[in-house]
Amino acid sequence: MQVGRNETESPASLKSPAMLRMAERRRFLALGLKITGLFLGGSLLSLTPARRAAAALAPVGIVGTYPYRPHYAMVIRQKRCTGCESCVEACIRVNNVAPYGYRIAVLSRAIEESLPTGGREFMPVLCNQCNKAPCVRVCPTKATYKDKRTGIVLVDEKRCIGCKACMLACPYNARYYNEAIGAADKCDFCFRTRLQIGKGIPACVEACPVAALVFGDLSAHESEIHRILHEAGRTIYALRPEKGTLPSVFYIME
């Protein structure tokens, strides 16, 4: 699946103020956005039904282990997304996102089959909270770092020198430069604005009216997200797995 530059604009009837603010940022993954393979047990496999069952019981993303406790991750039920952008608006409100910025975006493309969404398919995209994060490796001041407990990729705006190396390194274009604070910004699963103060899920997950976003602890076998990602026969997708970043954001076509 590929989304080209000219396919990322939503129909005018669906545009909200938040979507208009986001228009310039629709380049977010537009230059080659793709879901390129079945990602189970750290393996890139062919997207064929015959290959699903053999890999379905393997761990997702990291082979055999989840190094963080909790190990937060997100599953996006792509076919549920209607493009309403409630997630975007909630994120802007809770995280004080700059008018020209983004932490989550909803891309869209026209498809042949008829859908209640007007024949369009929508894809929420955000920072993938990579387990092997290129942005962390290239930051010269360690302003971008992984939280030692959860593995969430964070930005220390006081240490950021605005070199934008992290933005260039990110294979998902999931970062923007916040001119007001002179630092890079991105999704952090609402780590500071919600998780640290006892609110258990990110704002986007809470705001979604169709439960298209599932958030939870991948290391907890009883969690919904663990069940979804380990259910026999289910095909799990990841954005650009060939980059070897081991993302913590996954997609299912349900």
N, C-alpha and C positions, 0 to 999 in steps of 0.2 A: 504494500500500500504506500502510495506517495501522495503528498500534498504539495502542489506547485505554488509558486508565488501568486498566480492569478486565481487560485482556488481558496484563498484563506479569508476572503471577505464574506461575512454573513449577509443574507438578504436584507434589504432596507427595512422590511417590515419587522425584523427581529432586533434592530439596532436600539440600544438603550444609551443613555449618557455614558455609562461605563464603557460600552463597546466603541463609542466614538472616541473616547480618550485612548482606547487601545489600538485604534486603527493603524497608527504609525508602527506600533510594536508587533503587528501581525507577521513581521519577518521572523518572529520567534519560531524557530524550527522550519520556516518556510523554504529555506534553501536546502532542500533535501530531507525534509521530515519524512521518516519512514519507520514502519514497524517491520523489521527485517527478519525475524526468525522466532521460532519456538525456543523459549529460554527456560530450561529446566535443569537443575543440577549443574548450572554453569556451562551447559552445552548449547551450542547453536545447531538446531536441527531443521530439517525440511518441514515446511508447513503443510504436511499431508496427514489426513486422518489416520492413516495406517501407522504413523510414527507416534501417535499420542499415548496409547496405552503403555507402551514399553517404557516411556519416560515419566509417566504420571506420578509415580510414587517417589521420585527423586526429590531432594530438597530444591527449593527455588533460589536461584541467584548466587548463593554461596555453597560450595560443595560440602555437604555434610555438617556444617556448623553455622551458628549465628553468634558472632562474637560479642554482641552487646545485649545487655539486660536492663531495660527492654530494647528490642531491636525494632524500631518503628518503621513501618512500610505502608504503602497505599496501593490499593487495587482500584482501577477505573473500569466500571462496567460501561463500555463505550456505547453500546446500542441504547442504553437508557438515557443518555444525555440528549436533551432537547435544544441546547444552545441558548438557554434563558439567561445565562451568565449571572445567576444568583451567587455562584461561587466567587466570581470576579469581584462583584460589588461588596460582598462580605469581607473579602480579603483586603480590599482598598480601605474599607471602614475600620477594620480591626487593627491593621498593620500600618496605617497612615502612609499608604503607598503614594508616591509622587504622581501628579497628573499625567506625566509622560512615561511613567514606569509601569512595571508589571511584576507580579509574583506568580500569577497563574493566568493563563489565557485559554480561550476556547477557539480552536481552529475549525473550519468547516470546508466541506467540498460537496459538489453535486454528485449524486449517484443515480444509477438507472432505475433501481427499484423504487416503488412508491412508498413513502414513509409519512407518518403523521406530521413530521417536521418539514414537510414541503419538498420531499425528495432530496434532502441534504443529510449528510452525516457529520456529526460533531465530535471533536476530540479535545478534551481538556489536557493541557500540557503545563508542566511546572518543573522545578528543580527535581532531579531524580534521586537526590540524596545518595550519591554513588558511594559504594564501599571502597572503590579505588578511584577517588575523586581527582581528576586532573587539576582542578582549580586549587586544591590544597597543595599539590606538589609544586605548582609554579609560583605561589605567593611569596614574594621576597621578604615580607615582614611577619609572616605567619598570622596575618589578619584573618585569613580564611583558614578555618581549622575544623576538625571533627570533634564534637562533644565526646569526651572520654566514656561517658556512661551509655549514651543512646546511639552514638554514631551519626547523629544529625550534623550536617555541614552548616556551620555558622560563620558570621562575619563580625569581627570586632571593628566597628567603624572608627574607633580611636586609633587603631594601629594601621588602618588602611591608608596608603599614600596615593591612591587614585591612579595607579599605573595601568590598570585595566588588563593586566596579564591574565587574571582569572577569567575575564570575559572572553578573551581570545582562546583560552584553553578549553572552555566548556563546549562539548560537542552538541549540546542541546540549545545553545544561545539562551540559557535560562537566567541570565543576569543582566542588570542594567546599572548605569552609573547614576547615582542620586546626587545631583548637583548641589542640592541644599545642604547636605552633610559632607560632601566631598568624599564619598565612599561608594563601593559597590553594594548592591542590594539584591536580594533574591528570596525565594520561598525558604522558610526554615520549619515548615509544618507548624507554624504559630508557636514555636518553642518558647519564646520570651513572652508573648502576649496571651497565651492560653495554657500550654502544657505546664510551664513552671509555676503557675498559680492555681493548679488543680483542675483546670478545665480540660477534660480528657481527650478532646478531638479538635482538629484545626477548624477554623471558621468556615472554610469552604465545604467541608464535610457536613457540618451542622446545617449549613444553609441550603444544601442541595435538596430540592423538593421531590426528587425521584430516586434518592439513595443511589446515585451513580458512583459515588466515591465511598470506598471502604477503607478505614484507617485502623491500625491496631499494631499489636506486638507480635512480630513474626516468630519470636522465640518461645511464645506461649502456645503450646500445642492445643489448648482449649479455645483459643481466640478464633473469631470469625475469619480473619484474614489468613491465618494458618490453614484453616479448613478449606478455604477457597483455593489457595495455591497448591494444595496437596490432594485435591479431589481427583480420583482416578478418571482418566479419559478427557479431562479438561485441558484445552490448549491455552497456554499462558504466553502472552506477548510482551516484549520489552522494546523500548526505543533504542535503536542503534546498538544492539548488543555486540556487534563486531568491534566496537571501540574498547571493549574489555573493562568498562567502568564498574560493572556489577551493580546496576541500579537497584533502588529500593522502591521504585514505582513500576507497577505492572498493569497490563491491560487484558481484559477478557471480552470477547465479542458476544456479550449477553446483555 
